[in-house]
Structure formats: structure tokens, C-alpha cells
């Protein structure tokens, strides 16, 4: 932070831990998550929130993922974390519908959402128009000033393997850039 960089906290467990405990009730998850957020905030105390990003995801597996925690079940914990921006999966087929969640949960002042608009969960490279449409949906739900387009998760855990070759990861990032340019022209017309 002293060097002017933004600190990103990667904590996939905040959401993916749900899948590790099929016996948990939602109350069990909420108690666990509240304790995790309290510990994280202790570690982040005295640091400027606007220079911190928080990321969670549902893991990097290519499995069916039919039991993922839904964004609306965990979003309240985002806003308790001492961070200015929150990155999460939103482009994979299991979570693409969640762009409506900000309509039901008030985004705190000064907070930014970073929904994934390209996914690490499929080797298919998104078309830039699809990326633009995803960005536009999130902007319509949370406000265009409150959104930064991101990727669902890092490709480092997948790049170079048989599911997501490095060339595909780069192509997805290129689609992200092209889609962001398209969406920006539509969201901020001259």
C-alpha cells in the first residue's frame, strides 16, 4: 500500500467452504462466515479501505457445482469486510443470473462490485458482445459508477492445464477488454 499498489485479499473459502460442509445449515455458515470476517477485519485494521479489494469464489473445479452458495446468501458479508471493492464469480452459468442481486441489497456508499464477466470454469472464450452485455446488466443493477468488470477467478490455477490452456486464458482477457470498451461506449455515450 505504501508503494501505491492496491491490496487484493483472495479468500475463496468465504463462499467455497459451504460446499465442504454438506451438513451445515445456513445458520452454521453464517456463524462461520461472521467469525472469518471478524478475523479478516482485525488483520486489515488501520489500512485504507479504498485501497483494498476482496475476492471470493466457488473454487476452480470443473465439477457440476450444483450446491454453490448463492451471492444473495453471502453478499452481506462482503459489505462487512474492510475493503472498497468486492470481486466474485458472475460469468459462469451457475451464477450469471445474479446480476439482479444489487437491486435487493443496498450497495454501501463508496463500495465497488467487481463481477466476473469472463469465467475460468469453461474453455469457451466469451464473445466481446456477451461480455459487454454482462457489464451492462451489472451496471443497470448496481449503477455504472459502482462496477468494475473482472474475471471470475484467476487463471493461474488453471492456465497451462488441459482445461484452460494459457492461450485460452489470454483470449478470455482480450475478450474482457474488448467487451469493456463496447460497454463503456454504450454506458457513457458522447
Helices and strands as residue ranges (DSSP letters): E 7-10, H 13-20, H 26-44, G 49-51, E 52-55, H 71-78, E 85-88, G 96-100, H 101-104, E 112-118, H 128-142, G 144-146, E 150-151, H 166-187
